[in-house]
Amino acid sequence: MPPRFCPACGAPLQFSAQKFCTSCGATVPEVPAAAPSPGSTGPAGIPLIVLAAGAVVVLILIAAGALFLLPGLAKDAGASSAEAGGSGNGASLAGSPAMTPAAGRTTLPVTTTATTVPTSPPTTIPTTIPTTSPTPTLTPTPTTTVPTPTPTPRPTSVIIASETRVPEQPPASSYTSSTPGAPYIDPGALEARVHELTNVQRQNNGLATLSYDLFLADIARGHSWNMVRLDFFEHVDPNGMNARARGDWAGYPCVRVIGLYTYSGISENLYQGHRAGSYYTNAEGDVVSYDWRSLEEIAQVTVDGWMASPGHRENILTPHLSNEGIGVAFGPDDKVYVTQNFC
């Protein structure tokens, strides 16, 4: 018998008496059966007509089973692409059962790719168990009585008159300028005014005022006159003595006891200026006139100069100081020397 093809999809039919296409499920027209020759029998003497009828029943059952199984197979395997074969009309072909491959076709195994979703490791948050610190048991400490030693007397500023010395003081004549027209400046009044202006600065900074000490003034005035005589301007004189040494030489033991601390030695500020604030010269360079300063101007310039200098300002505003002495001397060149001693 010549081969048969599905009229719907063109797939070859596998059986001559096939009623349904195993590829697309379409109904296949029946083929007229050839008339059996009279008296023909099949194997075992069974008439051929009976065998043919039985075969038709078997084919119908097979075709029905295939039609029943095709939807499930198509769902599991998925649709085949048009490239796998067909009539070229663009219709999708249902997948053939795995056990009944279509003639002339290659059945591609269905590959299932398992996608593993990465699982992030669980994050474990440590639980802190509170630790209870044991409360220490306090052991009573025996009380020990420490004997209080007798304090050693500290040195004090005790002045013994028989052991004091007064340095050389400027003569009265030195206070009068030899320059014509120069005004007279009272040295005592100038010293007093410098002292007053110093206390104004301390009061402005919340400090107690200083007492005026005449002995300190004598020591300060002696140093100012020494600078005039020996023509120098330093805290250390040509004999190598500083303010503290000059105080010790004069018998002035400057000792200050403040709480647990003891301070000793004289502190000192120095100033050097001029009686005149400015002067005028002629064409030949000779000085013809001066702008003379008053006592108030000299005192103000002196204290302002000290307050503008960190070291001098610190001496004026030292809290534990309590006494002050001012010594003024004038030079023959109209220079003014002011020494300020503290204790």
C-alpha positions in Angstrom: 0.0 0.0 0.0 1.4 3.5 -0.8 2.4 5.8 2.1 -0.2 8.1 3.5 0.1 11.7 4.8 -2.0 13.8 7.2 -4.2 16.1 5.1 -3.9 18.8 7.8 -0.2 19.0 8.7 1.4 16.8 6.1 3.0 14.5 8.6 3.4 10.8 7.4 1.0 8.4 8.9 2.4 5.4 10.6 -0.3 2.9 10.1 -2.4 2.1 7.0 -5.6 2.0 8.9 -4.7 5.2 11.1 -7.7 7.3 11.9 -6.0 10.3 13.6 -2.7 12.1 13.0 -0.3 11.5 15.8 1.3 14.9 15.1 -1.6 17.3 15.0 -4.5 15.1 16.0 -6.5 15.7 12.8 -8.9 13.0 11.7 -7.5 11.0 8.8 -10.0 9.7 6.1 -10.4 5.9 6.0 -8.9 3.9 3.2 -11.3 1.5 1.5 -10.4 -2.0 2.5 -9.5 -4.4 -0.3 -12.1 -7.1 -0.7 -10.7 -10.4 0.6 -10.7 -13.3 -1.7 -13.3 -15.9 -0.9 -12.1 -18.5 1.5 -9.0 -16.7 2.4 -7.8 -17.4 5.9 -5.1 -15.9 8.1 -2.9 -17.6 10.6 -4.3 -20.3 12.6 -7.1 -20.6 10.1 -8.9 -17.4 11.2 -10.7 -15.8 8.3 -8.9 -12.6 6.9 -12.0 -10.5 7.3 -12.1 -11.1 11.0 -8.4 -10.3 11.3 -8.9 -7.1 9.4 -11.7 -6.0 11.5 -9.7 -6.7 14.7 -6.8 -4.7 13.3 -9.1 -1.8 12.7 -10.3 -1.9 16.2 -6.7 -2.0 17.6 -5.7 1.0 15.4 -8.7 3.0 16.6 -7.8 2.3 20.2 -4.2 3.2 19.6 -5.2 6.4 17.8 -7.6 7.3 20.6 -4.9 6.8 23.1 -2.5 8.9 21.2 -5.1 11.7 20.9 -5.7 11.4 24.7 -2.0 11.6 25.5 -1.0 14.4 23.1 -2.4 17.4 25.2 -0.4 16.2 28.2 2.8 15.7 26.2 2.4 19.1 24.6 2.0 20.7 28.0 5.1 19.0 29.4 7.5 19.2 26.4 6.4 22.6 25.1 5.7 23.5 21.4 8.3 22.5 18.8 9.6 25.3 16.6 8.6 25.5 13.0 12.2 24.6 12.0 11.5 21.1 13.3 9.5 20.3 10.3 6.0 20.9 8.9 4.1 22.1 5.9 5.6 25.6 5.9 2.3 27.3 6.7 3.6 28.7 10.0 1.4 26.6 12.2 3.0 25.4 15.4 3.6 21.6 15.7 2.7 19.8 18.9 5.6 17.7 20.3 5.6 14.1 19.5 5.3 11.5 22.3 8.7 10.5 23.5 8.0 6.8 22.7 6.6 7.4 19.2 8.9 9.6 17.2 7.6 10.8 13.9 9.2 9.3 10.9 12.0 11.3 9.4 12.3 13.6 12.5 14.7 13.9 15.3 13.2 14.2 18.7 15.2 16.7 20.8 15.3 15.9 24.5 13.7 18.5 26.7 16.5 20.0 28.8 15.4 21.4 32.1 17.8 23.9 33.6 17.5 24.2 37.3 18.1 27.7 38.6 19.4 27.8 42.1 18.5 31.0 43.9 21.5 31.9 46.1 20.5 31.9 49.7 22.2 34.5 51.8 23.6 33.1 55.0 21.5 34.2 57.9 22.9 37.0 59.9 23.2 36.2 63.5 23.0 39.2 65.8 24.9 38.3 68.9 22.9 38.7 72.0 24.9 40.4 74.8 24.3 38.9 78.1 24.5 41.5 80.7 27.3 40.8 83.2 26.6 41.6 86.8 29.6 42.9 88.5 29.9 41.7 92.0 29.8 44.4 94.6 33.0 44.4 96.5 32.8 44.0 100.2 34.4 47.0 101.9 36.9 46.1 104.6 36.9 48.7 107.4 40.3 50.5 107.5 41.6 51.1 110.9 42.1 54.8 111.8 45.7 55.7 112.4 46.4 58.9 114.4 49.3 60.7 112.8 51.0 63.1 115.1 51.1 66.7 113.7 54.7 68.0 113.5 55.4 71.4 114.7 55.6 73.7 111.7 58.9 75.3 110.9 58.6 79.1 111.0 58.8 80.6 107.5 61.0 83.6 106.8 59.2 86.9 106.9 60.0 90.4 105.7 61.4 91.6 109.0 63.6 94.7 108.5 66.3 95.2 111.2 67.2 98.9 111.2 70.7 98.2 112.4 71.3 96.0 109.3 69.8 98.4 106.7 71.7 100.5 104.2 70.4 103.2 101.9 72.0 103.5 98.4 73.3 106.8 97.2 70.4 109.2 96.3 70.4 111.8 93.6 71.3 115.3 94.8 68.7 118.0 94.7 70.6 119.9 92.1 70.1 117.1 89.6 66.5 117.7 89.4 66.9 121.1 87.8 67.5 121.1 84.1 70.4 123.1 82.7 68.5 123.6 79.5 67.0 127.1 79.3 63.2 127.1 79.4 62.9 123.6 80.9 60.2 123.5 83.6 61.0 122.2 87.0 59.6 118.7 87.8 59.2 117.8 91.4 60.6 114.2 91.7 58.6 113.3 94.8 55.3 114.4 93.1 56.3 112.5 90.0 57.0 109.3 92.0 53.6 109.7 93.8 51.7 110.1 90.5 53.3 107.0 88.9 52.3 105.0 92.0 48.7 106.3 91.7 48.4 105.4 88.0 49.8 101.9 88.8 47.1 101.3 91.3 44.5 102.5 88.8 45.6 99.7 86.5 45.4 97.1 89.3 41.9 98.3 90.2 40.8 98.1 86.6 41.8 94.5 86.6 40.1 93.5 89.8 43.3 93.5 92.0 44.0 95.1 95.4 46.0 98.3 95.4 49.7 98.4 96.4 50.9 100.2 99.5 53.7 102.7 99.1 56.9 101.6 100.8 59.5 104.4 101.5 62.4 101.9 101.9 61.6 100.3 98.5 61.5 103.9 97.1 65.0 104.5 98.4 66.3 101.3 96.8 64.6 102.2 93.5 65.8 105.8 93.5 69.4 104.6 94.2 69.3 102.4 91.1 67.9 105.3 89.0 70.7 107.6 90.1 73.2 104.8 89.5 72.0 104.6 85.9 72.5 108.4 85.5 76.0 108.4 87.0 77.3 105.3 85.2 75.3 105.9 82.0 73.6 102.5 81.6 70.0 101.2 81.4 69.7 97.7 82.7 68.3 95.7 85.6 71.8 94.4 86.4 74.2 97.2 87.4 78.0 97.2 86.5 78.7 95.6 89.8 76.6 92.5 88.8 73.7 93.2 91.2 70.1 92.7 90.1 67.0 94.0 92.0 67.0 91.1 94.5 70.7 91.5 95.2 70.3 95.2 95.7 67.4 94.5 98.2 69.5 92.0 100.1 72.5 94.5 100.2 70.2 97.2 101.6 68.8 94.8 104.2 65.3 94.5 102.7 64.3 90.8 103.0 61.4 90.7 100.5 59.6 87.5 101.5 56.0 86.8 100.6 54.2 83.8 102.0 51.0 83.0 100.0 49.3 79.8 101.2 51.7 76.9 100.6 54.1 79.0 98.5 56.8 81.4 99.5 58.0 84.2 97.2 61.2 86.1 97.8 63.1 88.9 96.1 62.3 92.3 94.7 60.5 92.6 91.3 61.4 95.6 89.2 60.2 97.7 86.2 62.4 100.4 84.5 61.6 103.3 82.3 63.9 105.8 80.4 62.4 108.8 78.6 63.0 112.5 78.0 61.7 115.7 79.6 60.6 116.9 76.2 58.2 115.2 73.8 59.8 116.8 70.7 62.3 119.5 69.7 63.0 121.8 66.8 66.3 122.6 65.0 67.5 125.3 62.6 69.2 125.0 59.3 72.5 124.3 61.0 71.0 121.5 63.0 71.0 123.3 66.3 68.1 122.7 68.7 66.2 126.0 69.1 63.1 124.9 71.1 61.4 122.0 72.9 57.9 120.8 73.5 58.4 120.1 77.2 56.3 117.5 78.9 54.4 118.2 82.1 54.7 116.0 85.2 51.3 114.4 84.3 52.5 113.6 80.8 55.7 112.0 82.0 53.9 109.8 84.5 51.2 108.8 82.0 53.8 107.9 79.3 55.7 105.8 81.9 52.8 103.7 83.1 51.3 103.3 79.6 54.7 102.1 78.3 54.8 99.4 81.1 51.3 98.2 80.4 52.1 97.8 76.7 54.9 95.5 77.5 54.0 91.9 78.5 56.7 91.4 81.2 56.2 94.8 82.8 52.4 94.4 82.7 52.7 91.1 84.5 54.7 92.7 87.3 52.1 95.4 87.8 49.2 92.9 87.8 50.8 90.2 89.9 48.1 89.3 92.6 50.4 88.4 95.5 52.4 91.7 95.5 51.4 94.2 98.2 54.1 96.9 98.3 55.7 99.3 95.8 58.4 102.0 95.8 59.1 104.5 92.9 62.5 106.2 92.4 63.0 109.0 89.9 66.3 110.6 88.7 67.1 113.2 85.9 70.2 113.2 83.8 72.1 116.2 82.6 70.9 115.5 79.1 67.3 115.9 80.3 66.7 112.1 80.3 64.3 110.8 82.9 64.9 107.4 84.7 62.1 105.7 86.7 62.6 102.6 88.7 59.6 100.7 90.1 60.3 98.1 92.8 57.7 95.6 94.1 57.5 93.3 97.1 
